[in-house]
Structure formats: C-alpha cells, structure tokens
C-alpha cells in the first residue's frame, strides 16, 4: 500500500525521549523557536529517569503548559506513578530502570530498602501539582493524518482503540507492518542511531541520556524535517 503524504492542519514539532537531559532540551527548544516558531510542541514521553536533571526537566515542561504544548505519557512516567501508588510492589522495578536518578534529582536521599518511606519523601519533594499533572498526561495526539504516541501502535488496529500498554510499552508488529488507514505515527521509546522515517513511522528517540543527542521532527503539510542537538 502506498503511504499517503503527511497532511497536518497546523505545523507541529515532536520531541523525543528526554530522560533528564535538561541541557539538551533547552538547546532543542531554542532551535525549534528559531527554525519553526509557529510549530506546536508535542513531547512523546519519558521525561524522567536515567539522566541526571529529571527535576529540572519536569519543572521546565510544566512552565510550557500554557503555551499549547502537548505532553504524552511515557512508560517511565507510568512506572513513577505506579511507584507512588504502590511502592512495596512497584518500587523496585522503577528504581532499577532509572528511578534512582530521578529520586536523586529531587534531593531525596532515602533508601530503596524502605520503599514506602522513600515514596513519602518523593511525594513531598515532587508536590501534588506535579503529580496531578503527570497523572493527567494523555496517551495520544493527533494532527491531520499524523498521530504521536510514546512507544507504538498496533498497525492492524485503530489507534483510538489501543490499550495503554501498547501505546507506552510497544508492540512487536509496530514498524514491521504498514498501516492501512493512511495514518502516520511518530514515536519515541525505541532508540535509533539517527531519526528515521520508514513505512509511515517516524522514530525520534536517539537515546539522549546515553548519546547526548536529543532529537525531534517538525511536521508540515507533505513534509517532515528532522532536528537534533
């Protein structure tokens, strides 16, 4: 099936997984403001964990809430919220996958051996406003025939009908089978060496916490332009 051209109602810029890389985020936002000042900002999730400046990233993003930007839920935000809701059962998983860096960035020095006490310290450090904002993050964003998701969308099912688990954790058929509904999907979650386009899928996670490179994609009618810092 021939993939239709990109057709958006207004320009937007999708920004890949940040993972606590606040310096790169600041530089990328500056570039987007210079190169695509009219583009709406869409962040595809995974703002925290693994990198060192997680608190700074979240605070920067919250300041952008009134600009019309969209912030999607990533699996790392979900793991953090699961830790807050059920530290005894969910804490070890989150801490093992980068949560320790997020804890440290908020100035919390509790022990992973006492997850309930650690959760209580984290909640006090993060604050209700930020936690409520994280809970409110949507799973998808649509603009014309382009959807943004964190990880994936089952290529054989309508995007609006997909489970959160697929959207934020992935699906084995994603990127291997083309969609038949004419939709493009831009996503993060899976690290690629450079941003790429393949069969209507735009992949923009370039592993900023490991590579130092944060990437995004600017969408306009009929075109997608990659940007990286």
N, C-alpha and C positions, 0 to 999 in steps of 0.2 A: 504493500500500500504506500502510495506517495504521501509524504508528510506535508501538510499544508503550511504555508508561510506563517510566521508569527503575526498575530493581529491583536494588538492591545488597544484599549480605549484611551490610555494615557501612559506616558513613559514611567517605568519603574526600575529600580536597581535592587537586585537581590544580593545579599551579603552572606558569605559562607560562615562556617563554624568559627567562632571567635575564641572560645576556650581560654578566657582570662588574658588574652593578648591585647591589653588596652592601648599600648603604644601604636601597634599596627592598626587598631580600629580608628584611632584618632587620625592617622595619616590617610587611611582609606576614605573616611568621611570628608576630609579636606579635598581629596582628589575628586570625589563624586560631586561635591559642591561646586568645584571649578569646571568639571567636564560635563556634568549633567544636572544643572541646578534645578531643573523642573521635575526631575525624576522622584517619584515617591520611593521611600526607603522600605524595603522588606527584608527582615532578618530571619534566616531559616532555622534558628535554634542553636542549642549548645553554646551558650554564652559563658558557661562556667566550667570549672574542673580542669585539671592537668596543667594549665598555665598558672601564672603567679598573681595576676592582678584581677581576680574574679570580682571582688567587691567594687573595684573601680569601674569595671565593665558594666555591671548592673546599675550602678549609680548614673553612669553616662547614658545608658539606654533609657532609664526612667525619665531623664530630663528631655528626651526626644518624644515622649508620649503625646505632647500637644502639637506636634508637627505633622500629624497624619501618618506617621510611620506605623508599620505593622510588625509585630514580634511573634514568631511562631514558637510553639512548644517543641523542645528537643528532648531526646531521651535522657540527657544529663539533668535538665530541669525536672523531668519526671522523677528521676532517681532521688534528687534532692528533696522533692516534696514527699516522696514515699518515706524517706528517712525522717522527715519532720513528723509524719503521721504515724509511723510505726518503727521507731528507732531500733528496737530489740531485734526485729526480724529483717529489716531493710537496711540497717546502718552499715553492716559490713560490706555489702555489695557496692554501695555508693562510695564509701571511703576507699575501697580497693580500686575503683575506677576514676580516681581523680578528686574525690570529695575532700581528701585531706588538704589539698592545696586551697580549696575554697574555704574550708574551716580556718586555715591559717591567714588567709587574706582578710577575714573579718576580725582578726585579732583574738580568736578563740584558741585556748591552749589546753582544753580538756582532753581526756584520754579516750581512745577508741574502745578501751576495755569497759567503759561505762557509757554505753551509747545513749541512755536516757538523759543522764546529766549533760552529755555533750550536746544532745538535741536542745535541751533547755537553754544552754548557753548560746547556741546558734540562733534560736528563735529570738532571744533577747538582743543579740547583735544585729540580726537582719532587720527585725522590726515587722510589725503587722502590715504596714503599707506595701512593703516589697513582697512579702509572702502572698498577700492577696493579689498583687499584680501577677506574680508567677502563676498562681492558680488560674488566672483569667486568660492565659495565653491561648490563642486559637491553634488549630491543627493545620489549617489550610488557608491559602489566599488565592483568589482568582482575579485575573485581569485579562479580559478578552479570552483568547484560547490558550492562555498560559496559567498553569497552577504552580504555586510554590508549596512545597511540603518539606518536612525536615529530612526524612530518610528515603521514602519510597512510596509508590502507589502500585497496587496490583494492576498490571496492564490490561487484564481482561475484565475488570470490574469498574463501574462508575466511581470516580474519586469521592463523591459526596457520600457514598455508601460504605466506605472502608473503615475498618477498625483502627482505633488509636495505635494499637500495637504495630500494625503495618506501617502507618504513616510516620511513626517516630523510631521504629527499630528496623524496618526494611522488609523486603520480600524477595525470594530467590529468583522470581521471573522478571523483576524490575530491571529494565535496561537490556534484557535479552529478547523480549518480545515487544514489537512496536504496538502502540495503542491504535485502536481502530476508530476512535471517536474524534480524531483531529486535534486532540489536546497536546500541548507541550507541558513538560514537567521540569521545573528547576528544583534542585535539592542539594543538601549537604550530606553529612554523616559518613559517607564513604570517601576516604582520602584518595585523591588523584594527584599525579605529579603536576599537572597544569589543568586549568579549567578546560572543559571539553564539551562538545556537542555531538550526540550520537543518537539517531533514530528518534528525534524529538525529545531527548533527555539532555538537560544541561546540568553538569556536575561542577560544583564550585567549592567543595571542601578541599583545600590544599594543605591541611594539617598545620595550621599556623603555630600551634604550641610546640611542634617538633621542627618545622622547617623555617619558621619565621616569616612565612608568606601568607598573607590574608588576601583572599580573592573575592570578587563579585562579578556580576553580569548586569549590564544595562540593556533593558528591553525597550525597543521602539517598534513601530509598525514595520514588519518584514525583516527585522534585524536584531541581533544580539551581539553586544560588544563586551569583551572581557576586560577586566581591570584588576590589577594586583599591586600590592605594596609589600 
